[in-house]
Amino acid sequence: MQSPLEIHFESFKLTDEEFYQICQDNRDLRFERNAKGDLFIMPPTGGETGERNSEINFQLRLWNKQYQLGQVFDSSTGFTLPNGAQRSPDASWIPLETWHNLTPKQRETFLPLCPDFVIELRSASDSLKSLQEKMKEYLENGTRLGWLINRKDRQVEIYRLGKEVEILENPQTLSGEDVLPNFVLDLTSIW
């Protein structure tokens, strides 16, 4: 199983601007950086995972278009979390108020916040443990609701702020609860 390439920078640390520039100069690659400054080069997904990511983003965007409560982002969007990590969840959402509080310059670079809602879809190259750690990191930095969709085992781990992780076996739908009112993700085409 292929996993992300991890690069440790012990002799120097990249600034946020340098990391952003590396990402811009290498648009065919997807990078993330943890709170310690370690750089991860994420392998591209295969066709099946990419198609399912697209379906997830479509459903989330369609709901948001109807209710107009926030902004939806795909996996190419970078977020600088409060702990300094720079992450790119497969799908994410923030409330309109949060979006409107960002300056035009902040909107052009990695968003300096943690999304209120995130989805990670496990691909064949993803380690479940590393995704679970990433989900916990999102919660520690302000995410209110997160879904880790594990197609391989047909499970969904639901992460809620201040609560234990809930694991669902082969659910057909997921509710956005009070974070995304009236949003229901249909998983039949994801499995």
N, C-alpha and C positions, 0 to 999 in steps of 0.2 A: 504494500500500500504506500503510495506516494504521500509525503507530508510536506508542509511548508518548509522552505529553506530558511534556516535561522542564522542570522549573522550577529555576532556580539562585537560591539565597538567599545573596547576597554580603554584605548588610548585617547579617544575623543568622543564627544557627544555631538550629534547633529542638532542644530537649532530647528525650531518648527519651520522656519523659512527654508532651510536647506533640505529638510525632509520633503516639504511640499514641492520644491524644485526637482528633486530626484523623481518624484511621482510624475510631475509634468513632463520631464525629459524622457520618461520610459512608460508611455501611456499603454503599451501592450502588456505591461506587467501590473500586478496588483500588490501593493505593499501595505503592511500594517506595522505598527511599532507598539511595544508594550510600555508600561510605566517606567521600566528600567532603561529604556532606550534601545532595547534589542530590536533589530529590524527583521521582519518576516517577509519573504517573497512568496506570495500565495500562487499555487499553480492554477491555471485556468480550469474551469469545470468542463466536464464532458457535455455532450449534447442533451442528454436526458435531464441532468441537473439544471442546465441553462434554460431549458424549456420550462421546467417546473418553477424555477425562480421567476421567469417571465410571467407565468400564470399567477403566482402569488402577488407580484407587484401589480398586475392588472386588476386583480380583485380588490386589493387595498386602494389603488388609485380610483377605481370605479366607485367604491364606497365614499371616498373622500370628495370626489367630484359631486356626488349627490348631497352630502351633508356639509361640505366646505368648513370643516373644523380645524384643518391644519395643512401641513405639507408632507408629502410622501417622497421618500428617497430610495433609490436602488443601490445595488452593491458597489457602484462606482463612486459613491459619496463618502468622503472621509469626515470623521468627527474627531475632534481633540477633546477627550474626556477630561473631567476635572483632575484626575490623577496623572494626567500628562500622556496617557496612552492615546494612540491614534488608530482608530478602528473603522471598519467598513462593513456593517451588517448587511445581510442579503436584502433585507427590506427594513425600512424604519419610518417613523412618523413623529412629528412634533406638532404641538398646538400652534394655531395662527398667532397667538399673542407672543409666543417664543420667537417665531419667525420675524414678526414685526419689530421685536426688540433688538434684532441684529442689525448692525450697520451694513451698508452696501459692500464695504470691503470684507467684512466677516462672511458675508454670503458668497463671496467669490473664492474663498479658500476653504480649508477644512473648517467645518462649523465648530465653534468653540463651546461645545455642550455635549451632553449625553441625550440621545433620543428618549422620549417618554415610552415609546414602543419599539421593539426590535423583533425581527425574525431571523433565525439562522437555519438554513436548510443543509443538513449534512450531505456532503457529496462523497463519492467513493474514496477520495483522497484525504478526507477530513478525519482526524482523530476525535472520537467522541469526548474523551477527557479534555482535550484542549478547547473544544466548543463549550463544554460545561463550565470550564474555568472562565472563558470569555463571557458567558451568560452571567455568571456571578459577578464579574467585573462590571458589566453593564448595571446590574442592580446596585452595587456599591457606589456607583457614580450617578445614580438618579433615575434609571429606567424604572417605570412603574409596572410594566407588563412585558414579558418576553416569551417567545415560543421557540423552542429548539425542536425542529421537525427532523426526526430520524427515520428516513424512508427504509433503510436497511432492516430495522427491527419493527417498523410500523408503529412507532411510538412518538408521542409528543411530550416533551417536558415543559411545563408551564412555570414560569418564574414570575413571582409577584413580590413587590416591595414589602418587606416585613413578614413574609410567610415562607413556609417550607415549600420546596419544589413538589409539584404535583405531576405524576406520570400517568398519561392516558394511553391505553392500548388500542390501537387501530380506530381512533375516532374518525367520524365522517365529517364533522364540522368542529370549528373552534369559535368561541365567542370573544369579542373584543371587550366584554365586560363594561365597566364604567370608564375605562380609558378611551375606548373606541365605541361609543354607544351605537347600537344597531349593526355593528360590523360582525358578519359571520363568514369565516373562511371555509369554503367548500374544499375538503381534502380529497374528494373522490378522484379528481384529475391529478392530484399530487402523488398519491400512492401508486 
